[in-house]
């Protein structure tokens, strides 16, 4: 084959990322980038393992044994968690479903790849901020500085709307409606559009923040920028939240026991709504969940709600462990425990 002629793997990758995902499937840029990163890692791993250039690899080089070796590499060498490992595998599966559809003669190979299983993992409890903890974090923010005012309105907006981090970062001035009825527009996964109402206090703070930054509310300007006047990133939001939680931690000991990150603000909104008596269907619509099953997990999150529910039921059992009776054998006693 002519070395300048792209092989079947190269052709598939080009068409998959240029045509199939963005144009036919309408995938968001974030999803496409995630798939791209997974396949980049796989190709670099295979090239290193086979002592070849990436451009010399073909579809036949990506077989189940090589994929399993790659997944082991992710966990052992890159210290990736099991959920991250499964995300990478999902991207590989998605690509080979396309390969099987594009080249019917590759269906058997694609099915073998699709047979590589996901690894089961234990479900971590959802960490979130209680209302009093959120108030403590917000109260520690120094709002005398411009960055402090930005941090405060950013976290307030995230808690008010329960938005995903990227949804807030993508927020543009024309998405804000800061006159009654106060609301903002968000674009979620798959560019699904939804509107979220704003508290008057949040709208007032956003209005003052935009006025300070001289943002025209009819413009396409990004609302949240870093100190270099560039769009704020996910890592920036993580840093901002961690910084202010650290400041509040000495006065709020419960924060020390929690593993918190920007997505925790979304969890916090869901739990606050649930504890306020809002039904799961409404919470699902507000958060933009694709499936109600995603929302249902919040029903089992809050320990205090569980205690209150259990307190309404009359206790049973009374006397505790059964006592030893005269002439009772050990086996009989054990059976009645």
Buried (B, 14 or more C-beta within 10 A) or exposed (E): EEEEEEBBBBBBBEBBBEEBBBEEBEBBEEBBEBBBEBBEBBBEBBBEEEEEEEEEBEBEBBBEEBBEEBBEBBBEEEEBEBEBBBBBBBBBBBBBBBBBEBBEEBEEBBEBBBEBEBEEEEEEEBBBBBEEBBEBBBEBBEBEEEEBBBBBBBBBBBBBBBBBBBBBBBBBBEBBBBEEEBBBBBBBBEEEEBBBBBBEEBBBBBBEBBEEBEBEBEEEBBBBBBEEEEBBBBEBBBBBBEEBBEBBBEEBEEBEEBEBBBBBBBBBBBBBBBBEEEEBEEBBEBBBBEEEEEBEEBEEBBEEBEEEEEEEEEEEEEEEEEEEEEEEEEEEBEEEE
